[in-house]
Amino acid sequence: MSNIIVVGAQWGDEGKGKVIDILAKDFSYIVRYQGGNNAGHTVVIGDEKFILHLIPSGILHRKKICVIGNGVVIDPNALIAEIAKLESEGIEVKGRLFISENAHLIFPYHKVIDELKEMKKGKTKIGTTKKGIGPCYADKVSRSGIRIIDLLSDSVFSEKLKTNIEEKNKILKILYDFKGFSFDRIYKEYIEFRGKIKNFVCDTTLLLNKAIEKRKSILFEGAQGTMLDVDYGTYPFVTSSSATAGGACTGTGVGPTKIGKVLGVVKAYTTRVGEGPFPTEFTKDMMHKIRVKGREFGATTGRPRRCGWFDACLVRYSIIVNGISEIVVTKLDVLDDLEKIKICVAYKYKGKTYEHFTSDIDMLGNSEPVYEEVKGWREDTSGVTAFRKLPKNAKEYLKRIQKLLKTKIILISVGSERRQTIRVE
């Protein structure tokens, strides 16, 4: 089994958690490579529902090794709570979870800056989760961040934390009239965190590359989606990390020549959380119908997701920038009740038609989608286990998507449970 990257090909929330869970049994290592606890991967096993924010979904499979790479930013409080929750459910974490010593840490001042900055933007807000992800990545890029390896040294940690708190307190006072943070309080809290996570920490780049030398297979788990990538998404309405397949290399230290293929995950329609352009967004009534049927509420924030028709232009762009070779389609069952279904095949802007996705936010936000309309199937697909048994119109819809994307569909999800999955031969 070659090493595979699983990446979201829309605006996140495509169902990557379930896909990772299904594939994990065939891999030795499952690795998270970017983002933070602003992501939420949901896995349903029988009557049990697991929502994971930092730890890879593969932890739910016995004996699988899970890794949090250097590209992830870590809120230690959230990580410790997630470990405790899994252990309370009888899932063994110790000896199976490894955390990169080079991963950067989120601090309380990151969260406060995140929230205050968003509040100050007013109508121009981005829709951040306010978990400190962006400010933590900003510190990383400005070379003032604090990594886990720094936390392991009293002198290094103390010096870096003192410098950061002095700087952040000045910024918070001048820009937001916020009183600031106590060095002693944060230092003490994070030293306690160190005691709880230090046994999970190692050089994960070395760990993974040694595993590859031993011909162990690795499944790379992305968070968010391509359209939220800091470089290729609908900037500035994006996350702060590299959510595309390239992030798997920079976020783990595994070179691109060691990646076998990239698997893209899409919903049978489209959703996004927060602000930003969304050409195929539904009308109010249709939005409510699909949101309720698809349970479209964020696993991390609980915020209702915006919903719209499938956008083939957007996904074609994702296929290009990620090098996606195969596609997984999720939530097909959510469309079961519809009489007619639309697929966006182009955008119309100022009298011209464009078949390609654009980085021009003004154009994207003011484009009129050009739709193809196909017949719905008006049948329950949630219990279907084989492609040939799907309703005729459901098969036609999937075939049309596959043709527009010029990429093979290999898996179809018709429900949240593991068993509600169709493999396309």
Buried (B, 14 or more C-beta within 10 A) or exposed (E): EEBBBBBBBBBBBBBBBBBBBBBBEEBBBBBBBBBBBBBBBBBBEEEEEBBBBBBBBBBBBEEBBBBBBBBBBBBBBBBBBBBEBBEEEEBEBEEBBBBBBBBBBBBBBBBBBBBBBBEEEEEEBBBBBBBBBBBBBBBBEEEEBBBBBBBBEEEBBBEBBEEBBEEBBEBBEEEBEBEBBEBEEBBEBBEEBBEBBEEBBEBBBEBBBEBBEEEBBBBBBBBBBBBBBBBBBBBEBBBBBBBBBBBBBBBBBBEEEBBEEBBBBBBBBBBBBBBBBBBBBBEEEBBEBBBEBBEBBBBBBEEBBBBBBBBBBBBBBBBEBBBBBBBBBBBBBBBBBBEEBBBBBBBEBEEEEBEEBBEEBEBBEEBEBBBBEBBBBEEEBEEBEEBEEBBEBBBBBBEBBBEBBEBEBBBBBBBBBBEBBBEBE
